[in-house]
């Protein structure tokens, strides 16, 4: 148990809840457990390490990967089969199309000796994808214990709260467990945990402290922070490597790294430039301004008529059609200045979003805004089609 | 009512393949229609030869243009999974490996050209990096399942071993394609080949496990969900399935962020590669194919204008431009019997000897040749018009001079371009193709732009003038032929004089720098200084040495232009090599369907070529097809058309035509037939989109078009 605590940080209460839920090996556990929490709050990691260290028989399935029901069920069964028959080494592929088959086959598979007397855990990661599958899947998994009459527990991992899952019928309420976001202290602790072997833990902790000071306001995602920490660490170490500053000389180190981190926030964090490019920059010690980010290439060259077609489409979608005569005709008669016009000026059309318009109108506007005469040729028509 | 007709339907006729097999050999087509055409076979062969040369030239050029891009891309691909080899020995590696290396390839909006680029890219990657290249199109992958299936099947085909293919197909059948099976397949493949014999193909790359490159050809049109899911899945499998993505992007890379949420795009490690702008590409194409004596075939001003304007106004597509070029080449060889002589000079000279009498007559009929004859002395005129041998000899020399003319023409053109391309506001165009167009159109020295360009040239600073002259020198030297040899020498002289000025005196320098200052100022100042200069000249103030020299240079380039940039029409026999039928090209390449429809319905003779249909503008021939009559009648109506009136008018017109054999059937039967014909014509018009039924009045139809076109 102490091993788990060493590996899993800041999640003591959740771990102990889960452990008490699991109980002894042969005990029947709660039929289904629903774990939710924000991105990178350790859901997957905690469950996985827990199941692994306790050496419980389990199957871990990612629902994004199994985009059809068949794939999902087959993967579960095959892995279970592998678990039970690991000694024999024989593995035949099981095919399974419906949930009914699944229940039947599941019973067969779990009959094996190695699985018979203990709870089998099925973990469904990214469980929100289950909602898009067949309607019977979610209720089915929720009461799998009841349906199969076996000692099995299904654990759902999701970023969405349970209320959004609840199906209309046949629903069994799972045990809901919430993983709260890490606090800044927790983040500090976790990030400092994986310090590089060459440097002391304190040194790295100081670095993490600076990093969090810069990034904590914009990003609390542990994965992202860890990524950033790894990327920028060589720069932080630079004075130490060069011998200009000692490991304890925090102020000097801070001066060195702070502007650098801010730059990183503007570029790498937004994925304007890739991390490998960032690394290269650090090595060459050049200014990142020279490297143009993704949004620097906004300029798009378009053929002459395509430009006008786009403009015409824009005009057609944002102007009401009754103003066309006024805008696009040379002799449009007098404009009546009534209160009617003023009333509408208050709500900008841009706030209402683009509107539908007939194709004829687009072409008519196009012909009127292009200076020279445009022949209605096939090329223009085909471009309309493409746009 | 009447419009709900029988002919509303869709019938499928399968093409009869048997008939097509007996098709005529292509060169036979050159014979058809033109009874006076000569040497059709030879012409066709020449066409094929020239086209092959042009094609290989363009392909080679495109390869060269893409080389830079591909080189950097391949370098990226090679290094991007080097971390995979090191395998997490490094402390930071574990986290960074989660990112999928991604190349964003910005290709511009000319989608039609992308296919070629991707094909050569695939080839290059397969030769240099990895045998596993998959390229996908958005329309093949509406969902995850299809996406992975496509990847799977293409990867299977990548395998070089044939014997193991069978069992893999079984695997594919048995297991649903999932990422799991993909990575296990990959493990299998790499492990199998590792201990065994190293494949020949991969000796260039020292990789143990070559990465899998996935090219998404049109990244914009993929659905967001498929992309997201795929990226999430593959990033989880990245450590056992080294994947590299290449996004083909037509617009701008911002689209990546717009398509993918931050959570997903943070799994990518994106680097951007920009391909050459298509305008530059066009410039090189024109430079290599048209502004050269390598290919005898030339385009007239109008044709070139059409081709470039289609390119610039419509699609930016190089592929289409080259297709247009091919079409004009084909059309030229098809329609011009004398195009036999449109080949390289020695070959043309040889061919002249074998010209038939008819062809000689063709030569005599050429307008340019006639003009040439008229200028000759009388005896020579007679000889040219009667003596075949003399004519042939003369033609030889004329062709030769035409060749020389072209050589000089392009050199002079390039020189002039060097001068004008650096002027402010580009009076003669920035690109050489614009300059070429103006030169083809008229005598350039008559144009206002030319005069203003010369004015501007007279104000160039010394260093600018020198660089331009140096460039001109290199242009002249680059050509192998010694046509303008004296000119090159002259330029060198001028250059030397300019250089020697340096050492002479300070004064000149001062004036030089003054004029340099003028050069950089805006138009207003320019005008002002021009006026001042005039003033100066009037007062007869003595010019500095530099100014005299500059005047010399300008005069020199002016004389060069006047001597060599003559209109091609002035050259005898220019019809042999110049393609002028801009009209046909326009019809074929820039079709106007509505216009064609209108002509067909309004003037059926234009397409049917039936003498009976010939008529004056505006009146309806009685024997015209029913739909034409109905169309003409409907043109006279306003927005709503009464069907009864329409059908009566139709009946009157039609019966007028059939008076002769009216007795054979009863009038009632005939009325029925006419009614049926009318209904058919109306429904055909509805199908074409000229009218539609309206609910305002039940016995009326609404017109949908206005005016003639």
Contacts between the chains, C-beta under 8 A, distances in Angstrom:
chain1	res1	chain2	res2	distance
A	39	B	263	6.7
A	62	B	233	7.6
A	62	B	236	6.7
A	64	B	229	5.5
A	64	B	232	5.2
A	64	B	233	5.7
A	65	B	178	6.6
A	65	B	179	5.6
A	65	B	180	7.2
A	65	B	233	5.0
A	65	B	236	7.3
A	66	B	178	7.0
A	67	B	143	7.6
A	67	B	144	4.3
A	67	B	145	6.5
A	67	B	229	6.8
A	68	B	145	6.5
A	68	B	176	7.0
A	70	B	176	6.2
A	71	B	176	5.3
A	71	B	178	5.4
A	74	B	176	7.3
A	75	B	178	7.7
A	75	B	180	7.2
A	93	B	174	6.3
A	93	B	175	6.9
A	196	B	91	4.4
A	196	B	92	7.8
A	197	B	91	6.8
A	223	B	266	8.0
A	224	B	266	6.3
A	226	B	95	5.8
A	227	B	95	5.6
A	227	B	96	7.4
A	227	B	98	8.0
A	227	B	266	7.7
A	230	B	91	7.9
A	230	B	92	4.1
A	230	B	95	5.1
A	230	B	96	6.7
A	231	B	92	7.8
A	231	B	96	7.8
A	233	B	92	7.3
A	271	B	257	7.4
A	271	B	262	7.5
A	271	B	265	5.2
A	271	B	266	6.2
A	271	B	268	7.2
A	271	B	270	6.6
A	274	B	99	7.7
A	274	B	102	7.8
A	274	B	268	7.7
A	274	B	269	4.3
A	274	B	270	5.0
A	274	B	271	5.4
A	275	B	96	6.4
A	275	B	99	6.4
A	275	B	269	5.7
A	276	B	80	7.3
A	276	B	101	7.5
A	276	B	269	5.6
A	276	B	271	7.3
A	277	B	271	6.3
A	292	B	272	7.9
A	294	B	104	7.6
A	294	B	253	4.5
A	294	B	254	6.5
A	294	B	256	6.7
A	294	B	257	6.8
A	294	B	270	6.8
A	294	B	272	6.7
A	295	B	253	7.5
A	295	B	254	5.4
A	295	B	257	7.8
A	297	B	106	6.3
A	297	B	252	5.4
A	297	B	253	5.3
A	297	B	254	7.8
A	297	B	272	6.6
A	297	B	274	6.9
A	298	B	252	5.2
A	298	B	254	6.1
A	299	B	252	7.3
A	300	B	109	6.8
A	300	B	251	5.3
A	300	B	252	5.4
A	301	B	108	6.4
A	301	B	109	6.7
A	301	B	277	6.6
A	301	B	278	7.5
A	301	B	279	7.4
A	301	B	316	7.2
A	302	B	109	5.9
A	302	B	316	7.8
A	303	B	109	7.3
A	303	B	311	7.9
A	303	B	312	6.4
A	303	B	313	5.8
A	303	B	314	5.4
A	303	B	315	5.9
A	303	B	316	5.0
A	304	B	312	5.9
A	304	B	313	4.2
A	304	B	314	7.8
A	305	B	313	5.0
A	305	B	314	5.8
A	306	B	109	7.3
A	306	B	314	7.6
A	375	B	590	7.5
A	375	B	592	5.4
A	375	B	595	7.4
A	376	B	592	6.1
A	376	B	594	5.4
A	376	B	595	7.5
A	376	B	709	7.7
A	377	B	590	5.0
A	377	B	591	6.3
A	377	B	592	4.6
A	377	B	593	7.9
A	378	B	590	7.4
A	378	B	591	4.4
A	378	B	592	6.8
A	378	B	593	5.4
A	379	B	310	7.2
A	379	B	314	4.5
A	379	B	315	7.0
A	379	B	590	6.0
A	379	B	591	8.0
A	380	B	314	7.5
A	381	B	593	7.2
A	383	B	314	7.0
A	383	B	315	7.6
